[in-house]
Structures are given as C-alpha cells and as structure tokens.
Amino acid sequence: MTINIQDIQKTKTKITLLQKSLKKINIKGILKNRTMITMKMIVCQQLQLLMRLNKHKKEAQKSARQILRHGKKNINAQKRSRGQAYMGRKYETDSAKFVIVEKPGKVLGERCHCKTSGVKCSEVTDETRAKIHKEVWCMSWPQREILVKSLVHKCNVGRHRVQQSESGRQNTLKYNLNIGSGLVPVCKKMFSSTTGITQHFIRTNVCDTKESGPEEHQPKPSASSSNRTAIKEFLASLATMPAHYCRKSSSKKYIERSFNSKMEVYQEYKNWSKGRQLPIASRQVFVDEFDAGNFAIFRPRKYQCDLCVSYAEGNVSEATYTLHRLRKDMAQKAKEDDKKRASESGVIPKDIHGFYDSLPHE
C-alpha cells in the first residue's frame, strides 16, 4: 500500500471534523434508527483509516530523522576510516563540555633525516612513501591492525638509562616499512609520518595491555578458612534444640536463646570474637555459614505447647511456667533413661502405651 504524503497532510482537518460529528450523534437516536447506526459505522471506519494514515506519517517522519542522524554518523565514520576530514567531538577544559569540531584528514608527513644506527630511512623514496600512505588509508580498521602487527615488533629494552626499578619503560618497538623488495627498518618518526597511524593505535594493537597498561583491578579476596572455622565454632557453642514435634516437616536446629534476628546473633558473634582476639568476618559470610549449618531463630508455632504460648503472651504466671519447665526436663530425662535401659537390655515392649499405662503413677 503506497501512501501519498500530500494526502496525509490534509487528514488533520478531516479527523477534527469527524470527531466533532461523532460527538453530535445521539445515542438514543442510534438505538431507534438503523440508518444512524450505519452512518456511525461508516464514520468510524473513515476515522480509523485517517488515524492509520496519520500514524504512518509520524512513523515515516521518525524513521527519516533516525536515518538522517545515523547517516551523519556513518558518513563521519567512513571519512575517518579513509583518512579524510570529518566532524568529531573535542573536549574543552574551559567549558568542561564536548564540542563538535572538524578533525583534519591524514596527509603524508615530512620525511626524517635521522642518522640513527640500525635504521635505513634513506632507502625509502618519496614515491614509495606516497604509495604506502595511499594503501594504508584504503584499508579497513581490521586490515590496518593486521598491517601494524606485521610491521611493528615488540622486544625487550636493550639498555636502561636509569635503574630498572625506577624506569616506566618495559619494552621497545622496532618499526619497519615494506618497500616491495622486503622490510626496511625505519625510525618511529619515519613510520608515523609515512603511514599516518598514531602511536596510541600502534601500542594498543602491538603492546601487551597487561604489561604496558594500568594494573588490573584485583578482586576482593574471599573469606579465609580460619574465619569460617571460627564462625562454626561459635555456632556450635550455642545451645540448640531439635524440633521434636515437627520433625517430619523441619530439620532445623533452633537456638534456645531468645534472639530476634540474625543481626543480633551476628553482634553476639562479634563480641565473642573480640573477647578471643579473633578476626571478625563480614555479616554476609556469617549469614552464609549460619544457613549452611541449618540453624534457625524462630521456632515453629506447633513446636510449643499451649502453656508456653500463654506464658509468652503474659497469661501464665512465672511460678506455673517454671514448674512446667521442670516437669519437661524431668520427662526428657526419664525418656533418655528408658531408651538407654531398653538398648542395654535389648527388650522393647510391643505395646509402648500399654506398658507405660501399667506402670504405677502418683
């Protein structure tokens, strides 16, 4: 479906008129007259069509703006890759902002007149230099990287002018140019002025970033095993009680002491470590060991009897609760004695309940 832009521009007034006509339609009259219903359907269809055309117009305008914006970026990127002048950003220290300026293109620089031993810059003619410069800037960036790696070689420093510990120089770069008959060693100035490649690009692709670049960020060392051992020792020193009445649904080791949160347990661990002059682990490491040890703070509701819950709510006196705790301890001790006696004698009654019912009671 082809859309005429000139027709789309005329839809705004039509949409406004159609919206006004829809407001004037009487709902009661529509229900009584089929002609009005048909008319409303026609008007709605036309309105939807015009709205769709208007939507396509907005999308076309948006896509045109995006194409124009990205087109400028692509054009500048292509110009930069070809060594031509392009529009780029520059940071101004006075205004502390980036401004758009024209970056100059790559041109063949002046040749050097060095007399350094070990290089043969004089063997490279101006015609060869111009040919090399043209070939370099007809390449893509990946091809340019391969070229630099093949012409520039990294080697160890021959002699340090200062002490090696105080010197920031870690390697030496040796430059070469391909004049057709082979590689010719040249100086750094000759290589840069001929190819037009910056030193930043050369060192980024030739030098090892781990040696020439800044030191890498060292990850934070993990908690030592001694800290985790101390945490386990502290947790083992806490009085715990297994959940006898909910053993099927829980295997947690509930701390008897009244802690309200893990943070309070961690504070107690810090005081415990300070008293023994031990290093204190972080809270996250403590929580990890707390969970790994299957510890818990809040006991389930069905673990406590009704009297214990009533005492916690303040409905039972202290004397009654103390007597209840004493009887509980006596019952647990009697249970342990019976289990020990049964294991030693090897006789276990078949009817446990009947066996205990037959025993004399006070």
N, C-alpha and C positions, 0 to 999 in steps of 0.2 A: 504494500500500500504506500503510494507516494503522497506526501503532504506538501501542499503549496504554502510557503511561508507567508505570502501576502494574504491568503485567506485566513490563516491563523491569527494574524494581527487584527482582523475585524471581528474576532469572536468575543472580545471583551464586552462590547456593547450588546451583542446578542445575548450573552449569558446574563447580563444585568436585566434586560427586558424579559427574558424567560423566567428569571427568578421572581420578578415582580408579578408576572402573570400567574405564577403558581400560588403566590400569596393571596391573590384575588379570588381564587377558586373556592367556592363554598362547599364544605364537606357534606352538609345535609343535601345540597342540590346534587352532588355527585351520587349519593346513595339513591336518589329518586330518579335521576335521569341517566340512562346509559350513554347518551351522547357526551355528556360531561365526563364520564369515566373514560371513554375512548379518547377524548380530547386531552385529558390529563396524561394518559399513557403515551400519546404522541409527543406531547411537550416534554415529558420525562426522557423519552428516547433521544430527542433532539438535544436536550440539555446534557445528557451523558456523553453524546458524541462530541459536543463542543468542549466539554470538560476534558475529554480524552485528547482532543486536538491541542488544547492549551497545555496539557501535561507533556505531550510530545514536544511542544515548543520549548518548554522550560528545560526538559532533558537535553534537547539539541543545543540550547544555549549553554548549559552547564558543560556538556561534553566539548563544545567548541572552546570554552575557556580553559578546560583541562588540557586539550590538545595544544592550545597556544602556549600555556605555561610550560608543559613538559617539552613542547617543541623547542622553546628557547633553551632549556637545559640541555637537550640533546645536541642542539647546534653548537653550543659552547663547548660541550664535551668532545664533539668531533673536531672542532677547531683546535682545542688543546691537545688532542691526540695527534693531530697533523703538524703541530708546532706553529700554528697561526695565532694571531692576536685574538683574544676572546675577552668576554666580560666575566670577571670573577670578584670575589669578596676580599676585602682588606681590612684589617683591624687597626683602628685609630686609637692611640693611647690617650689622646686629649679628650675625646668624647666617649671613650670606652664602648664603642659600637663598631659593628661591621658595616662597611660601606661598599657599594658596587663601583668598581673601577675597571679600566681596561688594562689587561695584562699584555705585555709585549710578546711578540712571537719569537720563535727561535731563529737565530741568524748565525752564520758562520763567523766565529770569533777570530781574533788575530792569532797568528802562529807564535810559538815561543822561540826564543833564541838562547835556550839554555845550553850549557856546556857540561851538564852532569854526566858523570861516567856511568856506563851501563845502559844508557838510553840512546836511541838513534832517531831523534826527532827530525834531523836534517834530511833523512831519506824519504820522508813523506812530502810529496809535492802538493802544491795548492790545488791542482786539478783532482788529485786523489782525495784530498780533504773535502772538497766540494761534493764529490761523488759519494763519499761516506756519509756526509751530513744529509744529503738528499735521501739516501737509502734508509737511514735511521728513522727519519720522520715520515717515511711511507709505511712503516710497520705499525702494528697494534701494540698495546701495552704488554701483553704476554710475550709477544715476539721480542720486544725490547728487553724484557727481563732475561730471556734466554741469551740474547746477544751480550748483555753486560756480564752475565755469569761465565760466558766463554772467553771474554776479553780481559776481565779483571780477575786476578788471582790473589788470594789471601795467603800470607806467610808470616812467620814469626819475626819479631823485631830483631834486626841484626845487632844493634848496639844501643843501649840506653844512655842518654846524656846525663841523666840523674839516676838516683837509686831506684831499683825496680819496684820497691815497695811504695815509693812516692810518685811514680810515674802513672799517669792515667792511660797511657798508650799500651794496648795489648796486642796489636798486630800491625802489619804493614801491607799495603795494597800495591800490587805491581800491575801497571796498565800496558795494554798492547792495542795495536791497530792492524787491521787486515788490509794490506795494500794490494792484494791479488796474488802475489808470489809467496805470501806467508805472513806470519805475525811479526810485527816490528815493535820492540819495547819503546815506549814513549813516557814522558813525564805526565803528571796529573794535569797540569795546565793545558798541555797539548791535547790530551784526551777529552777534557771538558769543553775546550773551545771548538774542537772538531765535531764532536758528536752532539753537543748542546745538552747533555744529560747532567743533571745536578748531582752533587755529592750525596745528598740525602737519599736519592733513588738508588745510587750505587751501593751505599753502605747498608741500606735496607735489604737489598737482594743478595749481597755478597757476604757481608759480615754476619757472624752468628749472633742473633739478638740476645742470647743468654749470656754471651761474653761481653759484647760491646754495649748493650742496652742497660737500662737500670735494673737493679736487683728485683727479682720476682717477689711477690708477696708470699711470705711464709705462712702456711696455715697454722691456726692455733693448735698447740699440742693437746692431745686428748688427756683425760684424767688418768693419772698414774694408777697402777695396780695397788700401790700402798694405800691411796685414798679410798679406793673401793673396798679394800680389806678392812680398813678402819670403820667404814660405814656398816659393813656386815657384822663386825664385832659389836658395834653399838646397838644395832637392831636385835642381835641375839641376846643382849643383856636386858632387853625389855621383857617384862612379864606378859606372856601371851596365853590365850585360852582358845582351844579349838571349838568350833560351833557344833556342840553335841546334838542340838535339837534341829539343826538344818544341815546335817552332813550330806544329805543327798543333793542339795541344791547349792551348797557352798563349801569350799575347801580353804577359805581364808583363815589366816592366823590373826585373830582380833586382839589388839593391845588392851590390856586390862586398865591401864592408867587412863584417866579422863583427858584425852586430847581432843580438841575440837576441829583441828585441821592438820594437814601435812606441814604447814608452815610452823606450827607450834612444835611438832616433832623435830623439824629442822633446827629450830632455835635451841632445843634441848641437846641436839647433836653438836651444835657449835659450842655450847657451854661444856659439854663432855670432852670435846677435842681440845679446848683451851686449857682445861684442867690437866690434861695429859701432854700438853705442848705438842700437839699433832697438827699437821697442815689441814686446813678446812677445805673440803670440796665444795663445788658450786651447788646451788639448790637443785638444778636440773639433774646433775649426777646423783644427788641424794634421792630424788624422786624416782629416778630410773632403778636404783638399787632397791628402793622401798617396794616398788611394784614388782620387780623381779623376784623378791623374796616372798611374794604372795601375802604381804601384810595389809591390814585394813584398820581403820579407825572406828568407824561407826558400825556397831553390831546390828544385825537384822532385828526387827521387832519381835519375831517369833522365837528369838533366842532367849528372851527374858520372860519370866513368869509375870503373872498379874500383880503380885505383891511388889516386885522390883519396879515395875512401871508405875505403880501407885506411889511408891517412895520417891521416884524421880519427879513426879508431879506434885509432891508435897502432901499427899493424902494419907501417909502412913508415918507413924512416929519413928524416932531413931531407935528406941528400945526394941520395937517389933522387928524392924529391919535387921538389927544386929543379931537377934535371936534367929531370924530366918537365915542369915548368912552362916551362923554357927551350925545350924542343922544341915545346911547344904554341904558344908565342909565335912561334917561327920558322915553324911550319906556317901559322899565321894570316897572317903577313906574306907568305909565299910565295903563299898563296891570293889575297890582295888584289893582289899584283903581277901574278899571272896574269889576274885579272879586268880589271885596268887595261890590261894588254897586249892582251888579246883585244878589249876595247872600242875601243882605239885602232886596231888593225889591221883589225878587222872580220871576222877569221877565227876561227871557233869549230869545233873538231873535232867530227865527228858522234859518234865513239866516244870519250867522255872517258876511260873507264877504259883502253881500249886505247892511247890517246895517252900517258897517264902511265906505262903499263907499258913502252912503247917507250923512254922516257927512261932515260939511264944512272943507276944507283943505286950508292951506295957499298957 
